Structure formats: C-alpha cells, structure tokens
C-alpha cells in the first residue's frame, strides 16, 4: 500500500529538515513527501528544494499567499497520489515504524482513518515527557466514535484532545466524501475536519502505542517555548466555531452529543479567559487580574478551581516523592 505524506510549512527553515529526515528512515518508505510552503518569508522553500534534489520523493508546492494550516493541508491532499495520506507538522517527527504499523492497522481493520497515541516532546529539554493519553482497554487499538471523539475534545477537562491526533486517511475516503480542512480557522481546524469525517461515516481506529513525536509549544520540563510553532492561538474563534456546531441536525438532535459540544465550548471559554488573564498579569499586574475576577463570578470560580487543581497536583507529587525517598510503598 502506498503512502503520501503531506507537510504544511511556514517559516520552518530551522527545523523542517528534521521532520523530513524522520520520513526518510521509515520502515515503510513513503511514495512521496508533499511539502506545501504556505508563503513563507524565510528560506524554507530553499531548504526544501535542496532536500528534494537529494531525494526525488520530496515535492515542493509553493503557495502564492498564506492560507493557514488547513488550506495548506488541502493543497497537499489535492496533489497526493498515495492510497493512504499521512499528515505531519513541520515541527514534529515520526518514529521509524509509524507508517508501517498504522498502514497495517488500517488494512487489518478496514478503517478509513488511523491514528496513534502521541509522544509529547519537550524540544528544549530534548526529551519525551509523556504520552498523550493512557492506553484504553487491553486491546492494542480501539474505535473512535463521535461520542469518544467529542468526549476527548474538551481542552483541559480531558487528558488529551483527540483533535490533536495526527491521522492517516484512505485517499478514496476523502475524495468520495469531499472532505477538506476548514480554511476559516487557523487554530483547531483539525477538530472540525475529524468531526466532519466521523459525521460522514468514516471508520476511525486508534492505536494505543505512540509513534508520533508531538512538540510542545512550551516544554513541560524546560518551561521554555520551542520557538517552532507558527500557529497563533485563538481560543475565542475556536469557541465561536464550536458553538456553531450546535445547530447541526446530527448534533442538535442528539442530547448526548449536544452536551459534549457544549462542554467543549465551555472549556474553550476558560482557555481563552486564562490566556488573557496570564497576559494581563504580565502587562498590568496581579491587581488587574483580581479586579477582573471580582467583576466576573464565572472567571473567579474557574480561577479558583484551576488553582485548587495545581495545589492538589503539587501535594500529590510531594507525597509521591516522600514515599519513594523513605522507601515506603503506597497503600493498596
């Protein structure tokens, strides 16, 4: 089975070579590597062009204007010729066996979409800090349904937003359903694409094992920005787009799905508020944050809940460290 890998790139001259190298060592060699240059203003195009002269599978598509990650992926998908299409972000990497394992899983299960767990990577510390989600069940893979997807797409209220999982698609499934990434969103477009795929009847299977190295914006260990992500966070726009889903018949007519979409909306509202509060504290000081909390009970309640969770995690980690330092075992 042939695989096309699509990589949207924007001002990625300093790190796109690493992403390309991870594809050149795959145990299942890709048919082609389609790199879509989203009107970069640095030397990204030259770096990719030089790489293509060394490897004829690398194909560069230059876009005349910046269309964002969704539009760039659409352009790559339109040019892809493989039976499977895999997506890779320019600041991430594949483990060597990823394509082989996931294509085999797709063929064995007959799925239209195949994903795997994530290896969350701190680029500054150069360490994998954790996996995206805990293994689900005893089987090596599980089905992702509308309910599963929406339940695990609620931002901070779940361990891993399933909208972040990086798919392999059967090309025929995309073409026959006319599936495309939304170009109006430049952050969170993955969620809407995957939701559309499920609503159109695509069968999605996810492996519990992790083969995708996902680079954190800010490292869990280093507490420092990776400096690689070019996507601007816009939780407010994501919330608006999520709220619009409530008018879709497939969701509005299903109380469970409607509640899960509303839950995601509230999570995005909090992420937007938290981002603005952090910025406010840096620019205006703690007094402004306290004033904002005092004027909005909803924000105050969520800030309190957030701080309690942080304290709880800190106490749990201290307790864990104390038990191990004394040689004691936790009670069962």
Secondary structure, DSSP 8 states (H G I E B T S, - for coil): --EEEEEEESS-TTTHHHHHHHHHT-SS--SEEEEEE-S-SSSHHHHHHHHHHH-TTEEEEE-SS--HHHHHHHHHHHH--SSEEEE--TT-EE-TTHHHHHHHHHHHHT-SEEEEEEEEEETTTTEEEEESS---SSSSEEE--HHHHHHT-SGGGSSS-GGGS--EEEHHHHHHHT----SS-SSSHHHHHHHHHHHTT--EEEEEEEEEEEE-SB-TTT-SB-S-------HHHHHHHHHHGGGSHHHHT-HHHHHHHHHHHHHHHHHHHHHHHHHHHHHH-HHHHHHHHHH-HHHHHHHHHHHHHHHHHHHHHHHHHHHHHTT-----
